[in-house]
Amino acid sequence: MSAADKILAQMKNNPQGDWKIDTLKGVAKRHEIIWRQPGTSHVTFRRSDGEKLTIPAHRPIKPIYIKLFIRFVEGG
């Protein structure tokens, strides 16, 4: 199990945690999901199938966005 997979498992167990946008970017990179943040307060993640997810880069990241990110990474 890679570090990114362990982080994803921790997110599943604790979506209310104090997650940073850089952590999400790292997990996305490991799962071959590209991201962009063109000078805005939001980060857009895009899978190879064209699906995208936009998350506000404010701390703390709300649990609903962590849950959406988990589903997005898992392909759901």
PDB file of N, CA, C and O in Angstrom:
ATOM      1  N   MET A   1       0.857  -1.175   0.000  1.00  0.00           N
ATOM      2  CA  MET A   1       0.000   0.000   0.000  1.00  0.00           C
ATOM      3  C   MET A   1       0.905   1.242   0.000  1.00  0.00           C
ATOM      4  O   MET A   1       1.792   1.377   0.844  1.00  0.00           O
ATOM      5  N   SER A   2       0.670   2.124  -0.942  1.00  0.00           N
ATOM      6  CA  SER A   2       1.481   3.338  -1.051  1.00  0.00           C
ATOM      7  C   SER A   2       1.046   4.361  -0.007  1.00  0.00           C
ATOM      8  O   SER A   2      -0.001   4.222   0.624  1.00  0.00           O
ATOM      9  N   ALA A   3       1.861   5.377   0.158  1.00  0.00           N
ATOM     10  CA  ALA A   3       1.541   6.446   1.109  1.00  0.00           C
ATOM     11  C   ALA A   3       0.244   7.148   0.717  1.00  0.00           C
ATOM     12  O   ALA A   3      -0.558   7.511   1.578  1.00  0.00           O
ATOM     13  N   ALA A   4       0.041   7.338  -0.597  1.00  0.00           N
ATOM     14  CA  ALA A   4      -1.187   8.002  -1.057  1.00  0.00           C
ATOM     15  C   ALA A   4      -2.417   7.157  -0.734  1.00  0.00           C
ATOM     16  O   ALA A   4      -3.470   7.693  -0.389  1.00  0.00           O
ATOM     17  N   ASP A   5      -2.281   5.837  -0.847  1.00  0.00           N
ATOM     18  CA  ASP A   5      -3.404   4.951  -0.512  1.00  0.00           C
ATOM     19  C   ASP A   5      -3.704   4.998   0.986  1.00  0.00           C
ATOM     20  O   ASP A   5      -4.864   4.940   1.394  1.00  0.00           O
ATOM     21  N   LYS A   6      -2.658   5.103   1.797  1.00  0.00           N
ATOM     22  CA  LYS A   6      -2.852   5.202   3.245  1.00  0.00           C
ATOM     23  C   LYS A   6      -3.557   6.518   3.601  1.00  0.00           C
ATOM     24  O   LYS A   6      -4.441   6.551   4.458  1.00  0.00           O
ATOM     25  N   ILE A   7      -3.152   7.587   2.935  1.00  0.00           N
ATOM     26  CA  ILE A   7      -3.792   8.880   3.184  1.00  0.00           C
ATOM     27  C   ILE A   7      -5.262   8.826   2.777  1.00  0.00           C
ATOM     28  O   ILE A   7      -6.126   9.349   3.481  1.00  0.00           O
ATOM     29  N   LEU A   8      -5.545   8.189   1.634  1.00  0.00           N
ATOM     30  CA  LEU A   8      -6.927   8.055   1.173  1.00  0.00           C
ATOM     31  C   LEU A   8      -7.750   7.264   2.187  1.00  0.00           C
ATOM     32  O   LEU A   8      -8.901   7.608   2.454  1.00  0.00           O
ATOM     33  N   ALA A   9      -7.169   6.211   2.750  1.00  0.00           N
ATOM     34  CA  ALA A   9      -7.856   5.427   3.777  1.00  0.00           C
ATOM     35  C   ALA A   9      -8.113   6.274   5.023  1.00  0.00           C
ATOM     36  O   ALA A   9      -9.174   6.167   5.637  1.00  0.00           O
ATOM     37  N   GLN A  10      -7.146   7.116   5.397  1.00  0.00           N
ATOM     38  CA  GLN A  10      -7.340   8.000   6.546  1.00  0.00           C
ATOM     39  C   GLN A  10      -8.447   9.005   6.272  1.00  0.00           C
ATOM     40  O   GLN A  10      -9.223   9.337   7.167  1.00  0.00           O
ATOM     41  N   MET A  11      -8.521   9.487   5.042  1.00  0.00           N
ATOM     42  CA  MET A  11      -9.596  10.415   4.676  1.00  0.00           C
ATOM     43  C   MET A  11     -10.960   9.747   4.804  1.00  0.00           C
ATOM     44  O   MET A  11     -11.922  10.368   5.255  1.00  0.00           O
ATOM     45  N   LYS A  12     -11.038   8.468   4.403  1.00  0.00           N
ATOM     46  CA  LYS A  12     -12.304   7.744   4.518  1.00  0.00           C
ATOM     47  C   LYS A  12     -12.722   7.623   5.977  1.00  0.00           C
ATOM     48  O   LYS A  12     -13.897   7.773   6.311  1.00  0.00           O
ATOM     49  N   ASN A  13     -11.743   7.346   6.847  1.00  0.00           N
ATOM     50  CA  ASN A  13     -12.043   7.159   8.267  1.00  0.00           C
ATOM     51  C   ASN A  13     -12.302   8.464   9.003  1.00  0.00           C
ATOM     52  O   ASN A  13     -12.991   8.475  10.022  1.00  0.00           O
ATOM     53  N   ASN A  14     -11.752   9.571   8.492  1.00  0.00           N
ATOM     54  CA  ASN A  14     -11.888  10.846   9.178  1.00  0.00           C
ATOM     55  C   ASN A  14     -12.004  12.000   8.180  1.00  0.00           C
ATOM     56  O   ASN A  14     -11.061  12.777   8.032  1.00  0.00           O
ATOM     57  N   PRO A  15     -13.138  12.124   7.498  1.00  0.00           N
ATOM     58  CA  PRO A  15     -13.286  13.223   6.537  1.00  0.00           C
ATOM     59  C   PRO A  15     -13.323  14.601   7.205  1.00  0.00           C
ATOM     60  O   PRO A  15     -13.128  15.612   6.530  1.00  0.00           O
ATOM     61  N   GLN A  16     -13.572  14.659   8.522  1.00  0.00           N
ATOM     62  CA  GLN A  16     -13.603  15.933   9.232  1.00  0.00           C
ATOM     63  C   GLN A  16     -12.210  16.404   9.609  1.00  0.00           C
ATOM     64  O   GLN A  16     -12.063  17.501  10.147  1.00  0.00           O
ATOM     65  N   GLY A  17     -11.189  15.610   9.342  1.00  0.00           N
ATOM     66  CA  GLY A  17      -9.828  15.969   9.726  1.00  0.00           C
ATOM     67  C   GLY A  17      -9.384  17.289   9.115  1.00  0.00           C
ATOM     68  O   GLY A  17     -10.056  17.841   8.244  1.00  0.00           O
ATOM     69  N   ASP A  18      -8.263  17.780   9.575  1.00  0.00           N
ATOM     70  CA  ASP A  18      -7.714  19.050   9.103  1.00  0.00           C
ATOM     71  C   ASP A  18      -6.886  18.793   7.840  1.00  0.00           C
ATOM     72  O   ASP A  18      -5.657  18.848   7.884  1.00  0.00           O
ATOM     73  N   TRP A  19      -7.547  18.516   6.732  1.00  0.00           N
ATOM     74  CA  TRP A  19      -6.871  18.164   5.485  1.00  0.00           C
ATOM     75  C   TRP A  19      -6.435  19.412   4.732  1.00  0.00           C
ATOM     76  O   TRP A  19      -7.142  20.419   4.705  1.00  0.00           O
ATOM     77  N   LYS A  20      -5.272  19.330   4.131  1.00  0.00           N
ATOM     78  CA  LYS A  20      -4.718  20.432   3.355  1.00  0.00           C
ATOM     79  C   LYS A  20      -4.899  20.149   1.869  1.00  0.00           C
ATOM     80  O   LYS A  20      -4.949  18.992   1.452  1.00  0.00           O
ATOM     81  N   ILE A  21      -4.995  21.189   1.091  1.00  0.00           N
ATOM     82  CA  ILE A  21      -5.159  21.029  -0.354  1.00  0.00           C
ATOM     83  C   ILE A  21      -3.924  20.371  -0.964  1.00  0.00           C
ATOM     84  O   ILE A  21      -4.035  19.650  -1.956  1.00  0.00           O
ATOM     85  N   ASP A  22      -2.744  20.611  -0.379  1.00  0.00           N
ATOM     86  CA  ASP A  22      -1.529  19.974  -0.882  1.00  0.00           C
ATOM     87  C   ASP A  22      -1.571  18.458  -0.704  1.00  0.00           C
ATOM     88  O   ASP A  22      -1.013  17.723  -1.519  1.00  0.00           O
ATOM     89  N   THR A  23      -2.225  17.991   0.348  1.00  0.00           N
ATOM     90  CA  THR A  23      -2.383  16.555   0.556  1.00  0.00           C
ATOM     91  C   THR A  23      -3.256  15.962  -0.541  1.00  0.00           C
ATOM     92  O   THR A  23      -2.956  14.889  -1.064  1.00  0.00           O
ATOM     93  N   LEU A  24      -4.340  16.659  -0.893  1.00  0.00           N
ATOM     94  CA  LEU A  24      -5.207  16.196  -1.966  1.00  0.00           C
ATOM     95  C   LEU A  24      -4.467  16.176  -3.295  1.00  0.00           C
ATOM     96  O   LEU A  24      -4.650  15.260  -4.097  1.00  0.00           O
ATOM     97  N   LYS A  25      -3.635  17.178  -3.529  1.00  0.00           N
ATOM     98  CA  LYS A  25      -2.855  17.220  -4.763  1.00  0.00           C
ATOM     99  C   LYS A  25      -1.905  16.025  -4.846  1.00  0.00           C
ATOM    100  O   LYS A  25      -1.733  15.440  -5.916  1.00  0.00           O
ATOM    101  N   GLY A  26      -1.291  15.663  -3.721  1.00  0.00           N
ATOM    102  CA  GLY A  26      -0.388  14.514  -3.692  1.00  0.00           C
ATOM    103  C   GLY A  26      -1.096  13.211  -3.991  1.00  0.00           C
ATOM    104  O   GLY A  26      -0.587  12.380  -4.743  1.00  0.00           O
ATOM    105  N   VAL A  27      -2.272  13.028  -3.404  1.00  0.00           N
ATOM    106  CA  VAL A  27      -3.059  11.823  -3.664  1.00  0.00           C
ATOM    107  C   VAL A  27      -3.482  11.783  -5.131  1.00  0.00           C
ATOM    108  O   VAL A  27      -3.435  10.733  -5.771  1.00  0.00           O
ATOM    109  N   ALA A  28      -3.892  12.927  -5.650  1.00  0.00           N
ATOM    110  CA  ALA A  28      -4.316  13.001  -7.053  1.00  0.00           C
ATOM    111  C   ALA A  28      -3.162  12.635  -7.985  1.00  0.00           C
ATOM    112  O   ALA A  28      -3.349  11.890  -8.947  1.00  0.00           O
ATOM    113  N   LYS A  29      -1.990  13.152  -7.705  1.00  0.00           N
ATOM    114  CA  LYS A  29      -0.821  12.865  -8.546  1.00  0.00           C
ATOM    115  C   LYS A  29      -0.530  11.371  -8.559  1.00  0.00           C
ATOM    116  O   LYS A  29      -0.230  10.804  -9.609  1.00  0.00           O
ATOM    117  N   ARG A  30      -0.616  10.737  -7.405  1.00  0.00           N
ATOM    118  CA  ARG A  30      -0.345   9.292  -7.304  1.00  0.00           C
ATOM    119  C   ARG A  30      -1.356   8.473  -8.109  1.00  0.00           C
ATOM    120  O   ARG A  30      -1.034   7.398  -8.615  1.00  0.00           O
ATOM    121  N   HIS A  31      -2.572   8.988  -8.220  1.00  0.00           N
ATOM    122  CA  HIS A  31      -3.635   8.289  -8.952  1.00  0.00           C
ATOM    123  C   HIS A  31      -3.781   8.817 -10.375  1.00  0.00           C
ATOM    124  O   HIS A  31      -4.797   8.593 -11.033  1.00  0.00           O
ATOM    125  N   GLU A  32      -2.749   9.523 -10.839  1.00  0.00           N
ATOM    126  CA  GLU A  32      -2.685  10.033 -12.209  1.00  0.00           C
ATOM    127  C   GLU A  32      -3.866  10.949 -12.554  1.00  0.00           C
ATOM    128  O   GLU A  32      -4.417  10.898 -13.653  1.00  0.00           O
ATOM    129  N   ILE A  33      -4.229  11.776 -11.591  1.00  0.00           N
ATOM    130  CA  ILE A  33      -5.268  12.785 -11.779  1.00  0.00           C
ATOM    131  C   ILE A  33      -4.551  14.127 -11.838  1.00  0.00           C
ATOM    132  O   ILE A  33      -3.795  14.478 -10.933  1.00  0.00           O
ATOM    133  N   ILE A  34      -4.794  14.867 -12.902  1.00  0.00           N
ATOM    134  CA  ILE A  34      -4.141  16.169 -13.014  1.00  0.00           C
ATOM    135  C   ILE A  34      -4.951  17.213 -12.258  1.00  0.00           C
ATOM    136  O   ILE A  34      -6.154  17.051 -12.056  1.00  0.00           O
ATOM    137  N   TRP A  35      -4.293  18.270 -11.846  1.00  0.00           N
ATOM    138  CA  TRP A  35      -4.972  19.345 -11.145  1.00  0.00           C
ATOM    139  C   TRP A  35      -4.422  20.668 -11.632  1.00  0.00           C
ATOM    140  O   TRP A  35      -3.304  20.753 -12.140  1.00  0.00           O
ATOM    141  N   ARG A  36      -5.238  21.701 -11.465  1.00  0.00           N
ATOM    142  CA  ARG A  36      -4.786  23.040 -11.811  1.00  0.00           C
ATOM    143  C   ARG A  36      -5.403  24.029 -10.837  1.00  0.00           C
ATOM    144  O   ARG A  36      -6.519  23.853 -10.347  1.00  0.00           O
ATOM    145  N   GLN A  37      -4.637  25.068 -10.580  1.00  0.00           N
ATOM    146  CA  GLN A  37      -5.075  26.133  -9.686  1.00  0.00           C
ATOM    147  C   GLN A  37      -4.569  27.440 -10.278  1.00  0.00           C
ATOM    148  O   GLN A  37      -3.547  27.968  -9.839  1.00  0.00           O
ATOM    149  N   PRO A  38      -5.270  27.956 -11.260  1.00  0.00           N
ATOM    150  CA  PRO A  38      -4.779  29.130 -11.992  1.00  0.00           C
ATOM    151  C   PRO A  38      -4.949  30.444 -11.228  1.00  0.00           C
ATOM    152  O   PRO A  38      -5.674  31.337 -11.666  1.00  0.00           O
ATOM    153  N   GLY A  39      -4.281  30.552 -10.094  1.00  0.00           N
ATOM    154  CA  GLY A  39      -4.329  31.789  -9.335  1.00  0.00           C
ATOM    155  C   GLY A  39      -5.659  32.067  -8.669  1.00  0.00           C
ATOM    156  O   GLY A  39      -5.975  33.213  -8.353  1.00  0.00           O
ATOM    157  N   THR A  40      -6.425  31.035  -8.458  1.00  0.00           N
ATOM    158  CA  THR A  40      -7.730  31.219  -7.821  1.00  0.00           C
ATOM    159  C   THR A  40      -7.756  30.540  -6.463  1.00  0.00           C
ATOM    160  O   THR A  40      -6.783  29.914  -6.044  1.00  0.00           O
ATOM    161  N   SER A  41      -8.865  30.672  -5.796  1.00  0.00           N
ATOM    162  CA  SER A  41      -9.022  30.061  -4.482  1.00  0.00           C
ATOM    163  C   SER A  41      -9.603  28.653  -4.586  1.00  0.00           C
ATOM    164  O   SER A  41      -9.986  28.065  -3.574  1.00  0.00           O
ATOM    165  N   HIS A  42      -9.673  28.108  -5.801  1.00  0.00           N
ATOM    166  CA  HIS A  42     -10.194  26.766  -6.024  1.00  0.00           C
ATOM    167  C   HIS A  42      -9.181  25.938  -6.805  1.00  0.00           C
ATOM    168  O   HIS A  42      -8.386  26.463  -7.584  1.00  0.00           O
ATOM    169  N   VAL A  43      -9.233  24.627  -6.572  1.00  0.00           N
ATOM    170  CA  VAL A  43      -8.389  23.693  -7.318  1.00  0.00           C
ATOM    171  C   VAL A  43      -9.323  22.774  -8.090  1.00  0.00           C
ATOM    172  O   VAL A  43     -10.286  22.248  -7.533  1.00  0.00           O
ATOM    173  N   THR A  44      -9.037  22.581  -9.374  1.00  0.00           N
ATOM    174  CA  THR A  44      -9.839  21.693 -10.205  1.00  0.00           C
ATOM    175  C   THR A  44      -9.025  20.446 -10.508  1.00  0.00           C
ATOM    176  O   THR A  44      -7.929  20.519 -11.063  1.00  0.00           O
ATOM    177  N   PHE A  45      -9.583  19.296 -10.133  1.00  0.00           N
ATOM    178  CA  PHE A  45      -8.973  18.005 -10.411  1.00  0.00           C
ATOM    179  C   PHE A  45      -9.672  17.416 -11.628  1.00  0.00           C
ATOM    180  O   PHE A  45     -10.893  17.522 -11.752  1.00  0.00           O
ATOM    181  N   ARG A  46      -8.906  16.792 -12.536  1.00  0.00           N
ATOM    182  CA  ARG A  46      -9.493  16.221 -13.750  1.00  0.00           C
ATOM    183  C   ARG A  46      -8.919  14.832 -13.993  1.00  0.00           C
ATOM    184  O   ARG A  46      -7.706  14.641 -14.073  1.00  0.00           O
ATOM    185  N   ARG A  47      -9.841  13.856 -14.110  1.00  0.00           N
ATOM    186  CA  ARG A  47      -9.433  12.481 -14.419  1.00  0.00           C
ATOM    187  C   ARG A  47      -9.233  12.333 -15.921  1.00  0.00           C
ATOM    188  O   ARG A  47      -9.623  13.202 -16.700  1.00  0.00           O
ATOM    189  N   SER A  48      -8.623  11.222 -16.315  1.00  0.00           N
ATOM    190  CA  SER A  48      -8.358  10.977 -17.734  1.00  0.00           C
ATOM    191  C   SER A  48      -9.640  10.762 -18.536  1.00  0.00           C
ATOM    192  O   SER A  48      -9.629  10.918 -19.757  1.00  0.00           O
ATOM    193  N   ASP A  49     -10.749  10.407 -17.873  1.00  0.00           N
ATOM    194  CA  ASP A  49     -12.017  10.223 -18.585  1.00  0.00           C
ATOM    195  C   ASP A  49     -12.773  11.545 -18.786  1.00  0.00           C
ATOM    196  O   ASP A  49     -13.878  11.557 -19.329  1.00  0.00           O
ATOM    197  N   GLY A  50     -12.170  12.653 -18.346  1.00  0.00           N
ATOM    198  CA  GLY A  50     -12.776  13.967 -18.554  1.00  0.00           C
ATOM    199  C   GLY A  50     -13.576  14.488 -17.371  1.00  0.00           C
ATOM    200  O   GLY A  50     -13.936  15.664 -17.338  1.00  0.00           O
ATOM    201  N   GLU A  51     -13.857  13.632 -16.406  1.00  0.00           N
ATOM    202  CA  GLU A  51     -14.606  14.087 -15.226  1.00  0.00           C
ATOM    203  C   GLU A  51     -13.754  15.054 -14.429  1.00  0.00           C
ATOM    204  O   GLU A  51     -12.532  14.920 -14.367  1.00  0.00           O
ATOM    205  N   LYS A  52     -14.420  16.043 -13.813  1.00  0.00           N
ATOM    206  CA  LYS A  52     -13.677  17.005 -13.018  1.00  0.00           C
ATOM    207  C   LYS A  52     -14.377  17.273 -11.700  1.00  0.00           C
ATOM    208  O   LYS A  52     -15.581  17.062 -11.553  1.00  0.00           O
ATOM    209  N   LEU A  53     -13.582  17.746 -10.741  1.00  0.00           N
ATOM    210  CA  LEU A  53     -14.073  18.083  -9.416  1.00  0.00           C
ATOM    211  C   LEU A  53     -13.352  19.344  -8.972  1.00  0.00           C
ATOM    212  O   LEU A  53     -12.122  19.401  -9.002  1.00  0.00           O
ATOM    213  N   THR A  54     -14.099  20.345  -8.565  1.00  0.00           N
ATOM    214  CA  THR A  54     -13.514  21.597  -8.102  1.00  0.00           C
ATOM    215  C   THR A  54     -13.720  21.709  -6.600  1.00  0.00           C
ATOM    216  O   THR A  54     -14.825  21.528  -6.089  1.00  0.00           O
ATOM    217  N   ILE A  55     -12.616  22.014  -5.896  1.00  0.00           N
ATOM    218  CA  ILE A  55     -12.641  22.092  -4.436  1.00  0.00           C
ATOM    219  C   ILE A  55     -12.070  23.437  -3.997  1.00  0.00           C
ATOM    220  O   ILE A  55     -11.011  23.842  -4.477  1.00  0.00           O
ATOM    221  N   PRO A  56     -12.760  24.139  -3.087  1.00  0.00           N
ATOM    222  CA  PRO A  56     -12.194  25.383  -2.546  1.00  0.00           C
ATOM    223  C   PRO A  56     -10.910  25.074  -1.777  1.00  0.00           C
ATOM    224  O   PRO A  56     -10.837  24.083  -1.051  1.00  0.00           O
ATOM    225  N   ALA A  57      -9.920  25.912  -1.939  1.00  0.00           N
ATOM    226  CA  ALA A  57      -8.616  25.678  -1.308  1.00  0.00           C
ATOM    227  C   ALA A  57      -8.520  26.313   0.072  1.00  0.00           C
ATOM    228  O   ALA A  57      -7.414  26.574   0.547  1.00  0.00           O
ATOM    229  N   HIS A  58      -9.641  26.568   0.721  1.00  0.00           N
ATOM    230  CA  HIS A  58      -9.637  27.174   2.044  1.00  0.00           C
ATOM    231  C   HIS A  58      -9.437  26.091   3.105  1.00  0.00           C
ATOM    232  O   HIS A  58      -9.816  24.935   2.920  1.00  0.00           O
ATOM    233  N   ARG A  59      -8.832  26.503   4.219  1.00  0.00           N
ATOM    234  CA  ARG A  59      -8.702  25.572   5.323  1.00  0.00           C
ATOM    235  C   ARG A  59      -9.681  25.965   6.400  1.00  0.00           C
ATOM    236  O   ARG A  59      -9.870  27.158   6.636  1.00  0.00           O
ATOM    237  N   PRO A  60     -10.302  25.034   7.052  1.00  0.00           N
ATOM    238  CA  PRO A  60     -10.241  23.609   6.759  1.00  0.00           C
ATOM    239  C   PRO A  60     -11.119  23.256   5.563  1.00  0.00           C
ATOM    240  O   PRO A  60     -12.117  23.923   5.289  1.00  0.00           O
ATOM    241  N   ILE A  61     -10.737  22.216   4.870  1.00  0.00           N
ATOM    242  CA  ILE A  61     -11.562  21.733   3.757  1.00  0.00           C
ATOM    243  C   ILE A  61     -12.763  21.024   4.376  1.00  0.00           C
ATOM    244  O   ILE A  61     -12.602  20.152   5.230  1.00  0.00           O
ATOM    245  N   LYS A  62     -13.943  21.394   3.951  1.00  0.00           N
ATOM    246  CA  LYS A  62     -15.156  20.826   4.531  1.00  0.00           C
ATOM    247  C   LYS A  62     -15.250  19.325   4.236  1.00  0.00           C
ATOM    248  O   LYS A  62     -14.820  18.870   3.175  1.00  0.00           O
ATOM    249  N   PRO A  63     -15.815  18.557   5.176  1.00  0.00           N
ATOM    250  CA  PRO A  63     -15.903  17.100   5.011  1.00  0.00           C
ATOM    251  C   PRO A  63     -16.613  16.664   3.730  1.00  0.00           C
ATOM    252  O   PRO A  63     -16.263  15.628   3.163  1.00  0.00           O
ATOM    253  N   ILE A  64     -17.593  17.421   3.265  1.00  0.00           N
ATOM    254  CA  ILE A  64     -18.304  17.031   2.046  1.00  0.00           C
ATOM    255  C   ILE A  64     -17.353  17.011   0.856  1.00  0.00           C
ATOM    256  O   ILE A  64     -17.478  16.158  -0.023  1.00  0.00           O
ATOM    257  N   TYR A  65     -16.411  17.938   0.821  1.00  0.00           N
ATOM    258  CA  TYR A  65     -15.451  17.960  -0.281  1.00  0.00           C
ATOM    259  C   TYR A  65     -14.469  16.795  -0.190  1.00  0.00           C
ATOM    260  O   TYR A  65     -14.034  16.267  -1.212  1.00  0.00           O
ATOM    261  N   ILE A  66     -14.123  16.398   1.025  1.00  0.00           N
ATOM    262  CA  ILE A  66     -13.245  15.238   1.195  1.00  0.00           C
ATOM    263  C   ILE A  66     -13.964  13.983   0.716  1.00  0.00           C
ATOM    264  O   ILE A  66     -13.368  13.147   0.036  1.00  0.00           O
ATOM    265  N   LYS A  67     -15.240  13.846   1.066  1.00  0.00           N
ATOM    266  CA  LYS A  67     -16.024  12.685   0.626  1.00  0.00           C
ATOM    267  C   LYS A  67     -16.156  12.667  -0.894  1.00  0.00           C
ATOM    268  O   LYS A  67     -16.025  11.612  -1.515  1.00  0.00           O
ATOM    269  N   LEU A  68     -16.413  13.825  -1.494  1.00  0.00           N
ATOM    270  CA  LEU A  68     -16.505  13.898  -2.957  1.00  0.00           C
ATOM    271  C   LEU A  68     -15.164  13.559  -3.602  1.00  0.00           C
ATOM    272  O   LEU A  68     -15.125  12.902  -4.642  1.00  0.00           O
ATOM    273  N   PHE A  69     -14.073  14.001  -2.995  1.00  0.00           N
ATOM    274  CA  PHE A  69     -12.740  13.711  -3.522  1.00  0.00           C
ATOM    275  C   PHE A  69     -12.452  12.214  -3.473  1.00  0.00           C
ATOM    276  O   PHE A  69     -11.895  11.660  -4.421  1.00  0.00           O
ATOM    277  N   ILE A  70     -12.821  11.565  -2.391  1.00  0.00           N
ATOM    278  CA  ILE A  70     -12.602  10.116  -2.259  1.00  0.00           C
ATOM    279  C   ILE A  70     -13.346   9.386  -3.379  1.00  0.00           C
ATOM    280  O   ILE A  70     -12.769   8.532  -4.051  1.00  0.00           O
ATOM    281  N   ARG A  71     -14.616   9.716  -3.580  1.00  0.00           N
ATOM    282  CA  ARG A  71     -15.393   9.078  -4.652  1.00  0.00           C
ATOM    283  C   ARG A  71     -14.796   9.376  -6.019  1.00  0.00           C
ATOM    284  O   ARG A  71     -14.771   8.511  -6.894  1.00  0.00           O
ATOM    285  N   PHE A  72     -14.319  10.594  -6.197  1.00  0.00           N
ATOM    286  CA  PHE A  72     -13.716  11.008  -7.466  1.00  0.00           C
ATOM    287  C   PHE A  72     -12.458  10.192  -7.753  1.00  0.00           C
ATOM    288  O   PHE A  72     -12.273   9.707  -8.869  1.00  0.00           O
ATOM    289  N   VAL A  73     -11.603  10.040  -6.763  1.00  0.00           N
ATOM    290  CA  VAL A  73     -10.354   9.278  -6.926  1.00  0.00           C
ATOM    291  C   VAL A  73     -10.651   7.819  -7.212  1.00  0.00           C
ATOM    292  O   VAL A  73      -9.984   7.195  -8.037  1.00  0.00           O
ATOM    293  N   GLU A  74     -11.639   7.278  -6.541  1.00  0.00           N
ATOM    294  CA  GLU A  74     -11.988   5.862  -6.716  1.00  0.00           C
ATOM    295  C   GLU A  74     -12.761   5.609  -8.004  1.00  0.00           C
ATOM    296  O   GLU A  74     -13.067   4.462  -8.330  1.00  0.00           O
ATOM    297  N   GLY A  75     -13.073   6.660  -8.728  1.00  0.00           N
ATOM    298  CA  GLY A  75     -13.724   6.501 -10.020  1.00  0.00           C
ATOM    299  C   GLY A  75     -15.229   6.430  -9.994  1.00  0.00           C
ATOM    300  O   GLY A  75     -15.858   6.052 -10.982  1.00  0.00           O
ATOM    301  N   GLY A  76     -15.815   6.794  -8.859  1.00  0.00           N
ATOM    302  CA  GLY A  76     -17.256   6.697  -8.726  1.00  0.00           C
ATOM    303  C   GLY A  76     -18.016   7.898  -9.041  1.00  0.00           C
ATOM    304  O   GLY A  76     -19.244   7.892  -8.951  1.00  0.00           O
TER     305      GLY A  76
END
